[in-house]
Amino acid sequence: MDAGGASMNKLTVELHLGDCLEIMRGMADKSVDAVITDPPFAFAGGLSNGRSSIADDQFFLYWWKDICRELDRILKPEGAGFIWCDWRTAAIIAKGFNLGQTYNWKVSQVVYHYREMPGQGQPFRSSVDMIAYCRGEKCKNTRIPNTTHNMISKYWYYGKHDNHPAEKDPEICKQLIGWCSDEGDTIIDPFMGSGTTGVACVQTGRDFIGIEICEDYFKIAQKRIADAQKQPRLI
């Protein structure tokens, strides 16, 4: 199911309900400038058995490799982007772009979002999110000064949020958008969830392509993005 496109102030928003692999396979080569997304985390172990959690290579890595192949094809080699991860999945997020073949895009660094409060875990309580910075082979990103620290410190509650269990801070999302794109660029989020990336794109003057497989979250994203389109754009 495709929700079609909506345009306001010369911005284009495309929202797709379905499997991101199937939808990206229908997109043109090198047609998207940047990616900002939060893929589902898949790992074994955890608090349920008191052991260290490790990402599940038997499924997650090979599924993620297919996602990376399509992202590498549709993203421009001059582009950049950000992918949320954690200590269990960061290496696999990076590995997906070079598993068995050569891609134009690579993960080059990791940014940390210090949420200014303790999360889950024992004996150490997690207090950061990890965000992989990825870019194409021709990327010359001058938007990020080389004095920029790889730590963002901003309060964001660990726990239930209004729109999605893994909802991200819209202000952090806008910061990432500013680091990887220019006004008028097209950003894709193949795991759109409740639409935070789409809202931030509308507010900062970027075209947006969002894909979500869960109809309930898709409807939430539709409403949030439509509401954002009715508001004055942020300067």
C-alpha positions, 0 to 999 in steps of 0.5 A: 500500500502506498499513501502517495505523495503530498506537496507543500511549500515545494516539499515532497513527502512520500509515505509507503506502507509495506516492506522496505526491501520491496519498496526500495527495489522499485526506486531509481538508482542514485535518487536519494541524498541521505538516510536517517533511520532506526532499524529494529534491533535483533539480539540474543540474550539480555536481561532475561538470562543475565548474560551478555547480549550479542547480535544474531548473525544468523538472521539480522546480519544477512537481512541487514546486508540486503537492506544495505545493498538497496540503500547503496544502490539508491543513495547518491555517492556524495551523500551521508546519513545516520543509523541508530544502533547500540553496542550489540549491533554497531559492528553489524550495522557497519559490516552490512555495507561490506559483506561479500561485495564492495559498496560505495557507502561505508560506516565511518564513525559513531556518534553518541547521544548522552540521554542525561538519565540512566536506562536499563542494564546491570551493574552499569545502567545505559545512558547513551544511544549510539548513532552510526555515521555513514557516507558515500565514497564521493562524500565531502561533507563540509557541514560538520566542522572538524572540531565537532565532538562525537557526543550529543548531550540532551535529555531524552527519557528512557521509557514509554513515549507518546508515539512509539516505544523506540521514539527518538528526540525530534531535536536530535533528528534535526541536528542529524539532518543538518549534518548530512543534508542541505535544504531541498535534499531528499532523505529516506527513512526505511524504518519510519516508525511513528514518523519523527524523521519525516516531521523533522524533514518537513520542519527543516525543508527536506523532501522525505521518503518514509517506509513503515511495515506496521500499519498502526505506526504508519497511521501515527506517522501520517498524522504527525507529518500532516500536522507538521506540514500545516505549521510554519517551517523552521528557520 
